Amino acid sequence: MNKASKNILVPKHELMSESEVEELLKLYNVTKDKLPKIRKDDPAIQGLGAKVGDVIKITRKNPWTGGESLYYRVVIEAE
């Protein structure tokens, strides 16, 4: 884990498996190039071992409802 991932303001970031990515893409009927992007050098994903093309699942907690929201990002090369 890196310093950014321990910050309480940074939501949980997880590297998805290939089978999870296939299910996600099928569920939403999209391709990886249609997903939002996250740069390979983003501090929140350092230490996950993410490579370009991998998909990251971000879990954000809602303090008002107590629920969670899931977001997905595909890793791109740092510019």
Secondary structure as the mmCIF struct_conf table of DSSP 4:
data_model
#
loop_
_struct_conf.conf_type_id
_struct_conf.id
_struct_conf.beg_label_comp_id
_struct_conf.beg_label_asym_id
_struct_conf.beg_label_seq_id
_struct_conf.end_label_comp_id
_struct_conf.end_label_asym_id
_struct_conf.end_label_seq_id
HELX_RH_AL_P HELX_RH_AL_P1 LYS A 3 LYS A 6
BEND BEND1 ASN A 7 ASN A 7
TURN_TY1_P TURN_TY1_P1 ILE A 8 LEU A 9
BEND BEND2 VAL A 10 VAL A 10
HELX_LH_PP_P HELX_LH_PP_P1 PRO A 11 PRO A 11
STRN STRN1 LYS A 12 LEU A 15
HELX_LH_PP_P HELX_LH_PP_P2 MET A 16 SER A 17
HELX_RH_AL_P HELX_RH_AL_P2 GLU A 18 TYR A 28
TURN_TY1_P TURN_TY1_P2 ASN A 29 ASN A 29
HELX_RH_3T_P HELX_RH_3T_P1 LYS A 32 LYS A 34
BEND BEND3 LEU A 35 LEU A 35
STRN STRN2 LYS A 37 ARG A 39
TURN_TY1_P TURN_TY1_P3 LYS A 40 ASP A 41
HELX_RH_3T_P HELX_RH_3T_P2 PRO A 43 ILE A 45
TURN_TY1_P TURN_TY1_P4 GLN A 46 GLY A 49
TURN_TY1_P TURN_TY1_P5 VAL A 52 GLY A 53
STRN STRN3 VAL A 55 LYS A 61
TURN_TY1_P TURN_TY1_P6 PRO A 63 THR A 65
STRN STRN4 GLU A 68 ILE A 76
#
